[in-house]
């Protein structure tokens, strides 16, 4: 009984603190008004400087620091990286508040890229502090806390700007206060004793355990898997057998199912960092050995690339359609509504009885087409309200589709490998985004104006829609063939049974 209470408290306490941190670190009332702030009298920058010289730095920097931060996060066991992320966020806001010039704003974008890359620590922290059966619930709470933070920040910013309660300068001062609260919460987080790759907690028999399970485990105990599947570890001596979770319907079976891997503590110590990196590479190959996993991950990377480009530059499009100097802008309200609609779509899809292994790719194709149509409507309309409505539709559809993709990917992966796949898909999206930014946006490339940029983004989503519609139709046809064959065979079998009975 005492062990059960310890397990319950061991995941509730760190999850609660992490939710508080996620909320206060994402309340950013100025974010929906960043371009009006940078191009206004406070910073006096031009739209060309902001869109073509400053914003691309974030994309390049994020790509450069993502992998080192991912490895450093595991090595330092998460909490120090969360605290560092909060400090970097404080630095980003301070640079926005007190410094001027293109060069300084480019440096600010680099620091913010570090903040974004450190997001991996926010969710990876769960792996070492929460038992697997609580992982999905804890992750849901943490994501909800972040979403509420974004929504509250957007609404707060809209109220402060619309009613002229605070200037942009003092909105940033308020943001610094909120970040300071987040910093206190981050410092109070318990320090994990284990991590996914560099620091392992061990069962008495040798299997990996999160910190919350190490003290309570007994010989022969097993971890209960959560939704989506978890690895079942069977340990005999120093050799550990890893049995992959069942694949989602329609997935190819993985060739290395039941593969044995060495996991003795002595061999891991001898391997060090090189051994850890080699194991990461083996896990990577295992995860992507399924053809279905490749298709879903490809959509994830392609769509996330286009989504990031859209949300990064949509304020520039709004400013082009209706300059903030001539119009009471409602960017904060639009961001809040789109976040809530996206959350409702993502939450509601979990209750859908649809077989996504059969219909998922068709959904990816058709709804990606609607995303492209929403972007085209934004580009070719001179009405700011049409632009706002198109953005809400676009963001809500993306949140819906990325949730479906996560369901399908998680169905065939353990929780630990899920983190690896998430990082790999994000890295692939950033590579694509870097190529797109360097060609389309960067002043050293084409340096296109905002309208041609969004025509390209809309066309990009239309191409994604076409590819996955064709793939979805092919998958649907393949899955219908066996059904037709079974239907055709059933009458003949019944006739045979009748003849046998008569004889």
C-alpha positions in Angstrom: 0.0 0.0 0.0 2.8 2.4 0.9 4.6 1.5 -2.4 1.4 2.4 -4.4 1.1 5.7 -2.6 4.7 6.5 -3.2 4.2 5.7 -7.0 1.1 7.9 -7.1 2.8 10.9 -5.4 6.0 10.3 -7.3 4.3 11.2 -10.6 1.7 13.7 -9.4 4.2 16.1 -7.7 6.7 16.5 -10.6 3.9 16.5 -13.2 2.1 19.3 -11.3 5.3 21.4 -11.1 6.0 20.8 -14.7 2.5 21.9 -15.6 2.9 25.1 -13.6 6.2 25.7 -15.4 4.6 25.0 -18.8 1.9 27.5 -18.1 3.9 30.4 -16.9 6.7 29.9 -19.5 4.2 30.1 -22.4 2.1 33.1 -21.3 3.6 35.5 -23.8 1.2 38.4 -24.4 3.4 40.2 -26.8 4.0 37.2 -29.2 0.9 37.8 -31.4 2.0 41.4 -31.8 5.7 40.8 -32.4 5.9 42.2 -35.9 3.9 45.4 -35.1 6.3 45.8 -32.1 9.5 45.4 -34.2 8.3 47.5 -37.1 6.8 50.2 -34.8 8.5 53.1 -33.0 9.9 50.9 -30.3 12.4 49.2 -32.6 11.9 51.1 -35.9 12.8 48.1 -38.1 11.5 47.6 -41.7 9.4 44.7 -42.7 12.2 43.5 -45.1 14.7 43.5 -42.2 12.3 41.5 -39.9 11.1 39.0 -42.5 14.2 38.5 -44.6 17.1 39.1 -42.2 16.0 38.5 -38.6 13.4 35.7 -38.7 15.5 33.3 -40.8 18.1 33.2 -38.1 15.7 31.2 -35.9 15.3 28.4 -38.4 19.0 28.0 -39.1 19.9 28.2 -35.3 17.1 25.7 -34.3 18.5 23.2 -36.8 22.1 23.7 -35.6 21.4 23.3 -31.9 18.6 20.6 -31.9 20.7 17.5 -31.9 23.4 18.7 -29.4 20.6 19.9 -27.1 18.8 16.6 -27.4 22.0 14.6 -26.4 22.9 17.2 -23.7 19.4 17.0 -22.3 19.7 13.3 -21.6 23.3 13.5 -20.3 22.4 16.3 -17.8 19.1 14.5 -16.8 16.6 17.1 -18.0 16.1 19.5 -15.0 19.3 21.6 -15.7 18.2 22.0 -19.3 14.7 23.1 -18.2 16.2 25.7 -15.9 18.6 26.8 -18.6 15.6 27.1 -21.0 13.9 29.4 -18.6 17.0 31.5 -18.3 17.4 31.7 -22.1 13.7 32.8 -22.3 14.4 35.5 -19.8 17.4 36.6 -21.9 15.3 36.6 -25.1 12.6 38.8 -23.5 15.3 41.1 -22.0 16.9 41.6 -25.4 13.6 42.5 -26.9 12.9 45.0 -24.1 16.2 46.9 -23.9 18.3 46.4 -27.0 18.1 47.8 -30.6 19.3 47.0 -34.1 19.2 44.2 -36.7 22.3 42.4 -35.3 21.0 42.3 -31.8 17.6 41.1 -32.9 19.4 38.3 -34.9 21.2 37.3 -31.7 17.8 37.3 -30.0 16.5 34.9 -32.6 19.5 32.6 -31.9 18.8 32.6 -28.2 15.1 31.9 -28.8 16.1 29.0 -31.1 17.9 27.5 -28.1 14.8 28.0 -26.0 12.8 26.1 -28.6 15.3 23.3 -28.9 15.2 22.8 -25.1 11.5 21.9 -25.4 12.7 18.3 -25.7 13.7 18.5 -22.0 10.1 19.5 -21.0 8.5 16.3 -22.1 11.5 14.0 -21.8 11.6 14.8 -18.1 8.4 12.7 -17.8 10.3 9.6 -18.9 12.5 9.5 -15.8 10.0 10.6 -13.2 6.8 8.9 -14.2 5.9 5.2 -14.6 5.0 4.1 -18.1 1.3 3.5 -17.2 1.1 7.2 -16.2 3.0 8.6 -19.2 0.2 9.5 -21.5 -1.9 11.1 -18.8 1.1 13.2 -17.6 1.9 14.2 -21.1 -1.7 15.2 -21.7 -1.7 17.4 -18.6 1.6 19.1 -19.6 0.5 19.8 -23.2 -2.8 21.1 -21.9 -0.9 23.4 -19.5 1.2 24.8 -22.4 -1.9 25.3 -24.5 -3.7 27.1 -21.8 -0.6 29.3 -21.3 -0.6 30.2 -25.0 -4.3 31.0 -24.9 -4.2 33.1 -21.8 -1.1 35.0 -23.2 -2.9 35.7 -26.4 -6.1 36.9 -24.8 -4.2 38.9 -22.2 -2.1 40.6 -25.0 -5.3 41.3 -27.0 -7.0 43.0 -24.0 -3.9 45.0 -23.1 -3.5 46.2 -26.6 -7.1 46.8 -27.5 -7.9 48.8 -24.4 -4.5 50.5 -24.4 -3.9 49.3 -20.8 -0.2 48.8 -21.3 2.4 49.7 -23.9 4.5 47.1 -25.6 7.3 48.0 -23.3 5.4 47.2 -20.1 3.9 44.1 -21.6 7.4 42.8 -21.9 8.1 43.8 -18.3 5.0 41.7 -17.3 6.4 38.8 -19.3 9.6 39.0 -17.4 7.7 38.7 -14.1 5.9 35.6 -15.4 9.1 34.0 -16.6 10.6 34.6 -13.1 7.7 32.6 -11.6 8.4 29.9 -14.1 12.1 29.9 -13.1 11.2 29.4 -9.4 9.0 26.4 -10.4 11.8 24.9 -12.6 14.2 25.1 -9.7 11.8 23.2 -7.4 11.5 20.3 -9.8 13.0 17.1 -8.4 16.3 16.0 -10.0 15.9 12.7 -11.9 18.3 9.9 -11.1 17.8 8.2 -14.5 17.5 9.2 -18.1 16.7 7.4 -21.4 20.2 6.7 -22.6 23.1 7.9 -20.5 21.8 7.2 -17.0 19.8 4.0 -16.5 17.9 2.9 -13.4 18.0 -1.0 -13.2 15.7 -3.7 -12.0 17.3 -6.2 -9.8 17.3 -8.4 -12.8 18.7 -5.8 -15.1 15.8 -4.0 -16.9 15.5 -0.3 -17.2 13.2 1.6 -14.8 12.2 5.2 -14.3 13.3 6.7 -11.0 9.8 6.4 -9.5 9.9 2.6 -10.0 13.5 1.8 -8.9 12.9 1.8 -5.1 9.5 0.1 -5.3 10.4 -2.7 -7.7 11.0 -6.3 -6.7 12.5 -9.2 -8.4 10.4 -10.4 -11.3 8.2 -7.3 -11.4 7.2 -5.9 -14.8 6.1 -2.5 -16.1 2.6 -2.1 -17.2 2.4 -0.6 -20.7 0.3 2.4 -21.4 -1.7 3.2 -24.5 0.1 2.9 -27.8 2.3 0.0 -26.5 5.5 -0.2 -24.4 8.5 -2.4 -24.6 8.3 -5.6 -22.5 11.7 -6.5 -21.1 12.6 -10.1 -20.4 16.0 -10.4 -18.8 18.1 -13.5 -18.5 21.5 -13.0 -17.1 23.2 -10.2 -18.9 21.2 -10.5 -22.2 18.0 -8.5 -22.5 15.2 -9.4 -25.0 13.2 -6.5 -26.3 9.8 -7.3 -27.7 8.3 -4.5 -29.7 4.7 -3.4 -29.1 2.1 -4.5 -31.7 2.0 -2.5 -34.8 -1.0 -0.4 -35.8 -3.4 -2.1 -38.3 -1.8 -2.1 -41.7 1.7 -1.6 -40.5 4.5 -3.9 -41.8 5.9 -6.2 -39.2 9.3 -5.2 -38.1 12.1 -7.5 -39.1 13.9 -7.3 -35.9 11.0 -8.3 -33.7 12.3 -10.2 -30.7 15.9 -9.1 -31.5 18.3 -9.7 -28.6 20.6 -6.9 -27.6 23.4 -6.8 -25.1 22.5 -4.7 -22.0 25.0 -5.6 -19.3 26.0 -2.7 -17.1 29.7 -3.5 -17.7 29.3 -3.4 -21.5 27.5 -0.1 -21.3 30.2 1.4 -19.2 32.8 0.3 -21.6 30.8 1.7 -24.5 30.4 5.1 -23.0 29.1 7.8 -25.3 30.0 5.9 -28.4 28.0 2.9 -27.2 25.0 5.2 -26.5 25.2 6.8 -29.9 25.4 3.3 -31.5 22.3 2.2 -29.6 20.5 5.3 -30.7 21.3 4.5 -34.3 20.1 0.9 -33.9 16.9 2.1 -32.3 16.5 4.6 -35.2 16.8 1.9 -37.8 14.3 -0.3 -35.9 11.7 2.4 -35.6 11.8 3.2 -39.3 11.9 -0.3 -40.6 8.2 -0.2 -41.0 7.0 1.3 -44.4 3.8 2.7 -42.8 5.9 4.4 -40.1 7.9 6.1 -42.9 4.8 7.4 -44.6 3.3 8.9 -41.4 6.7 10.4 -40.4 7.1 11.8 -43.9 3.8 13.7 -43.6 4.8 14.8 -40.1 8.1 16.3 -41.4 6.6 17.9 -44.6 3.5 19.4 -42.8 5.4 20.6 -39.8 7.9 22.4 -42.1 5.0 24.2 -43.8 3.2 24.9 -40.6 6.3 26.5 -39.0 6.8 28.7 -42.0 3.2 29.8 -41.9 3.0 30.7 -38.3 6.4 32.4 -38.4 5.4 34.8 -41.1 1.6 35.1 -40.9 1.8 38.3 -38.9 3.7 39.8 -41.8 0.9 38.9 -44.1 -1.7 40.4 -41.8 0.4 43.6 -41.6 0.4 43.6 -45.4 -3.3 43.2 -45.7 -4.2 45.6 -43.0 -1.4 47.7 -41.5 -1.6 48.0 -37.7 -1.3 51.8 -37.9 -4.6 51.9 -39.7 -6.5 49.1 -37.9 -7.2 47.9 -34.4 -5.5 44.5 -34.8 -6.9 41.3 -33.2 -3.9 39.0 -33.6 -4.1 37.9 -30.0 -7.8 37.0 -30.2 -7.2 35.0 -33.4 -4.3 33.1 -31.9 -6.4 32.3 -28.8 -9.4 31.1 -30.9 -7.1 29.0 -33.2 -5.4 27.4 -30.2 -8.7 26.5 -28.6 -10.2 25.2 -31.9 -7.0 23.2 -32.5 -7.2 21.7 -29.0 -10.8 20.8 -29.4 -10.1 19.1 -32.7 -7.1 17.2 -31.2 -9.1 16.2 -28.1 -12.2 15.2 -30.0 -10.4 13.0 -32.4 -9.5 10.6 -29.6 -13.2 9.6 -29.3 -13.5 8.9 -33.0 -14.2 5.3 -34.0 -12.5 5.7 -37.4 -9.9 3.1 -38.3 -7.1 5.5 -39.1 -4.8 2.8 -40.4 -7.3 2.5 -43.3 -8.6 6.1 -43.6 -5.7 8.0 -42.1 -3.8 8.7 -45.3 -6.9 9.8 -47.1 -7.6 12.1 -44.2 -4.0 13.5 -44.4 -4.4 14.1 -48.1 -7.9 15.7 -48.1 -7.4 17.9 -45.1 -4.0 19.0 -46.2 -5.8 20.1 -49.4 -8.1 22.2 -47.2 -5.1 23.7 -45.5 -3.7 24.7 -48.8 -7.1 26.2 -49.8 -7.2 28.2 -46.6 -3.7 29.6 -47.3 -4.8 30.5 -50.9 -7.8 32.3 -49.5 -5.6 34.3 -47.1 -3.2 35.3 -49.9 -5.8 36.4 -52.5 -8.1 38.2 -50.1 -7.8 41.9 -49.2 -10.1 41.4 -46.2 -8.3 40.9 -42.9 -11.2 38.9 -41.5 -10.9 36.4 -44.3 -7.2 36.1 -43.4 -8.0 35.6 -39.8 -10.6 32.9 -40.6 -8.2 31.2 -43.0 -5.5 31.1 -40.3 -7.9 29.6 -37.7 -9.0 26.9 -40.2 -5.4 26.2 -41.2 -4.1 25.9 -37.6 -7.0 23.8 -36.4 -6.6 21.3 -39.3 -2.9 20.9 -38.6 -3.5 20.2 -34.9 -6.1 17.6 -35.9 -3.9 15.9 -38.4 -0.7 15.9 -36.3 -2.7 14.2 -33.5 -3.8 11.5 -35.9 -0.2 11.1 -37.0 1.0 10.8 -33.4 -1.7 8.2 -32.7 -0.6 6.0 -35.6 3.1 6.4 -34.9 2.8 5.8 -31.2 0.7 2.6 -31.8 3.8 0.7 -32.9 6.5 2.2 -30.7 7.6 2.0 -27.1 7.6 5.3 -25.2 11.3 5.6 -25.2 11.5 5.1 -29.0 8.6 7.5 -29.4 10.9 10.3 -28.1 13.5 9.3 -30.6 11.1 9.3 -33.5 9.6 12.6 -32.4 13.1 14.2 -32.4 14.0 12.6 -35.8 10.8 13.8 -37.4 11.3 17.3 -36.0 14.9 17.4 -37.3 13.7 16.3 -40.7 11.1 19.1 -40.7 13.8 21.6 -39.7 16.1 20.5 -42.5 13.2 21.0 -45.0 12.4 24.4 -43.4 16.0 25.5 -43.6 16.1 24.7 -47.3 12.8 26.5 -47.9 13.8 29.5 -45.8 17.2 29.9 -47.5 15.6 29.8 -51.0 12.4 31.7 -50.5 12.8 34.0 -47.5 16.4 34.8 -46.9 17.7 38.1 -48.4 20.7 36.1 -49.7 18.3 33.8 -51.6 15.3 35.0 -53.5 14.1 37.2 -50.7 10.5 37.2 -51.8 7.9 39.5 -50.5 5.3 38.1 -48.2 2.5 37.5 -50.8 4.7 35.3 -53.1 5.9 33.5 -50.0 2.4 32.5 -49.0 1.6 31.5 -52.6 4.5 29.0 -52.3 3.3 27.8 -48.9 -0.2 27.2 -50.2 1.2 25.4 -53.3 3.4 23.3 -51.0 0.4 22.0 -49.0 -1.4 21.3 -52.2 1.4 19.1 -53.3 1.4 17.3 -50.0 -2.4 16.8 -50.4 -1.9 15.3 -53.8 0.8 12.9 -52.7 -1.1 11.6 -49.7 -4.4 11.4 -51.5 -2.8 9.1 -54.1 -1.1 7.1 -51.4 -4.4 6.9 -49.4 -6.4 5.7 -52.5 -3.7 3.0 -53.1 -3.8 1.8 -49.5 -7.6 1.8 -49.5 -7.7 -0.3 -52.7 -5.1 -2.8 -51.3 -7.1 -3.3 -48.1 -10.4 -3.8 -50.1 -8.9 -6.6 -52.3 -8.6 -9.2 -49.5 -12.2 -8.4 -48.3 -13.6 -9.0 -51.8 -11.7 -12.3 -52.0 -13.1 -13.4 -48.7 -16.6 -12.4 -49.8 -16.3 -14.4 -53.0 -14.9 -17.5 -51.2 -17.7 -17.6 -48.6 -20.5 -18.8 -50.9 -18.4 -21.6 -52.4 -17.4 -22.7 -48.9 -21.0 -22.8 -47.8 -21.9 -24.9 -50.9 -19.2 -27.4 -50.0 -20.4 -27.7 -46.5 -24.0 -28.3 -47.8 -22.8 -31.0 -50.1 -20.8 -32.7 -47.4 -23.9 -32.6 -45.1 -26.0 -34.2 -47.8 -23.5 -37.0 -48.5 
